[in-house]
Amino acid sequence: MFNLERISHYSHKLNVFGATLLPLSNIFAFSYHQTYVKLCNNHIKGGIEIGDQPGAQRRYIDNEEFLNATKRFLKITQSERLFFKYFKNTNFKINYIRGRNPLQFEGKQKFHRDDTIYKSKLSHLECFFFLSDINMLSGGIEYARNRSNGHPQISPKNICRVIAKRGDLLIMKSQTLHRGTTRFSCKSRWVISFQVQSKKG
């Protein structure tokens, strides 16, 4: 799906702004993409409810079959090539997989980092796989883009709200400030998220 030039483009956005959106919805017509989406929905139903976020459903998916399916999906779509370029090696692991769905008229979070060690040499990566279209009503994700000096700043001009299609994949540095927003729509908005780490760092 991605040639070297496109991988370099998305990698540049990840390094400069702290996040990048891979438009995998463009290949949703392919059977392996649709199969993975169905698998996500099935495993969310059987996921372990955490109950640690008021205003949202959140479930851990502790399942070896689904972990392997996620790795295959990343390989088939060539999304893993972005990990290779970022980590500068081809060895990575997925630390956890979970699903999150904000409740209607709720779900807004404070800006936070999923990796609190901001001065570490290389951030882990947070990946968000969207199981429905993300728009102003569905309760999407906002993140603070890095400034030219490399430091994030929370200001109206610097906040990026992610607009995405079902099947797109958002890849974000774990140290990037981000938050979930309020879901106004009556439709559920499940997102599969997983953290990727280099095995060498």
C-alpha positions in Angstrom: 0.0 0.0 0.0 2.7 2.5 0.9 5.8 3.2 -1.2 9.0 4.5 0.4 8.0 8.1 -0.4 4.7 7.9 1.4 6.2 6.1 4.4 8.7 9.0 4.6 5.9 11.5 4.4 3.9 9.9 7.3 7.1 9.3 9.3 8.0 13.0 9.0 4.6 14.1 10.3 5.0 11.7 13.2 8.4 13.0 14.1 7.5 16.7 13.6 3.9 16.9 14.9 3.8 13.9 17.2 1.1 12.0 15.3 0.1 10.9 11.8 -3.1 9.4 10.3 -2.7 6.5 7.9 -5.7 6.5 5.5 -6.3 2.7 5.6 -10.0 3.3 4.9 -8.9 3.6 1.3 -8.3 -0.2 1.2 -11.5 -1.1 3.1 -12.8 -2.9 0.0 -10.1 -5.6 0.5 -11.3 -8.7 2.4 -8.5 -8.7 5.0 -9.4 -5.2 6.1 -13.1 -6.0 6.5 -12.2 -9.3 8.3 -10.0 -7.4 10.8 -12.8 -4.9 11.5 -15.2 -7.7 12.2 -12.7 -9.4 14.5 -12.2 -6.1 16.4 -16.0 -5.8 17.0 -16.3 -9.5 18.1 -13.4 -9.3 20.6 -14.7 -6.0 22.0 -17.9 -7.8 23.0 -15.8 -10.3 25.0 -13.3 -7.8 26.4 -12.8 -7.3 30.1 -14.5 -4.2 31.3 -12.1 -2.0 33.2 -14.4 0.7 34.5 -11.6 3.1 35.3 -12.9 6.0 33.1 -16.1 7.8 34.1 -18.1 8.6 31.0 -16.7 5.8 28.8 -16.7 2.1 28.3 -13.1 0.7 28.3 -12.2 -2.9 27.8 -8.9 -4.8 27.7 -8.6 -7.5 25.1 -6.3 -10.1 26.4 -6.3 -12.6 23.6 -3.4 -14.2 21.8 -5.5 -14.8 18.6 -6.4 -11.2 18.4 -2.9 -10.0 19.1 -1.6 -12.2 16.2 -4.4 -10.9 14.0 -3.4 -7.4 14.7 0.2 -8.1 13.9 -0.8 -9.7 10.6 -3.0 -6.7 9.8 -0.1 -4.3 10.4 2.1 -6.5 8.1 -0.4 -6.9 5.3 -1.3 -3.1 5.2 2.5 -2.3 5.5 1.7 -0.1 8.5 4.5 -1.8 10.4 7.0 -0.1 8.0 6.3 3.1 9.8 7.3 1.4 13.1 10.5 0.1 11.5 11.4 3.6 10.3 10.6 5.2 13.7 12.3 2.7 15.9 15.1 2.2 13.3 14.8 -1.6 13.7 12.3 -4.2 12.7 11.6 -5.7 16.1 8.6 -4.4 18.0 6.1 -5.7 20.5 2.5 -4.7 21.3 2.2 -4.0 25.0 -1.6 -4.1 25.3 -4.8 -3.9 23.3 -8.0 -2.2 24.5 -11.2 -0.7 23.2 -12.8 2.6 24.3 -16.3 3.9 23.6 -17.4 7.3 25.1 -20.9 7.4 26.4 -23.3 9.8 24.7 -22.8 13.4 25.9 -19.8 12.2 27.9 -16.2 11.0 27.3 -14.3 14.2 27.4 -10.8 13.7 28.9 -8.1 16.1 30.1 -5.0 16.4 28.0 -2.6 13.7 29.0 0.3 11.6 27.9 0.3 7.8 27.8 4.0 7.8 28.5 4.8 10.0 31.4 8.6 9.8 31.0 8.9 12.8 28.8 12.7 12.9 28.7 13.1 9.3 27.6 15.1 8.9 24.3 12.4 7.3 22.3 8.7 7.3 22.9 6.5 4.3 22.6 3.7 4.6 20.0 0.0 4.7 20.6 -2.1 3.4 17.8 -5.9 4.1 17.4 -7.8 2.0 14.9 -11.2 3.5 14.2 -14.2 1.2 13.9 -16.5 4.0 12.7 -16.3 7.4 11.0 -14.9 10.1 13.3 -16.4 13.6 13.1 -17.4 16.5 15.3 -20.4 14.6 16.6 -18.9 11.2 17.3 -16.4 12.2 19.9 -12.9 11.9 18.4 -9.4 12.6 19.5 -7.5 15.9 19.8 -3.8 16.2 20.2 -1.3 19.1 20.7 1.1 19.4 17.8 4.7 20.0 18.7 6.0 23.5 18.1 9.1 24.2 16.1 11.3 23.9 19.2 10.0 20.4 19.7 7.9 21.2 22.8 4.1 20.8 22.8 1.8 23.7 23.7 -1.9 23.5 24.4 -3.5 26.4 22.6 -6.4 26.7 20.2 -4.0 27.3 17.3 -2.0 24.2 18.2 -4.7 21.7 18.8 -5.4 19.2 16.0 -8.8 17.4 16.0 -8.6 14.1 14.2 -11.2 13.6 11.4 -11.1 10.0 10.2 -13.0 7.2 8.4 -13.8 3.8 9.6 -10.6 1.7 9.1 -8.1 4.5 9.4 -5.2 4.2 11.8 -3.9 7.1 13.9 -0.3 6.6 15.1 0.9 8.9 17.9 3.9 9.2 20.1 3.0 8.1 23.6 4.5 11.4 24.9 2.1 13.5 22.7 -0.5 15.4 24.7 -4.0 14.2 23.6 -7.5 13.6 24.8 -10.8 12.0 23.9 -13.7 14.4 23.2 -17.4 14.3 24.0 -19.7 12.0 21.9 -22.9 13.8 20.9 -24.0 11.1 18.4 -26.4 8.4 19.5 -24.2 5.8 17.8 -21.4 4.0 19.6 -17.8 5.1 18.7 -15.5 2.2 19.6 -11.8 2.6 19.0 -9.2 -0.1 19.3 -6.0 1.2 20.8 -2.7 -0.5 21.3 0.7 0.5 22.4 3.8 -0.4 20.3 7.3 -0.5 21.8 10.7 -1.3 20.2 12.2 -4.5 21.5 15.6 -2.9 21.6 14.6 0.2 23.7 
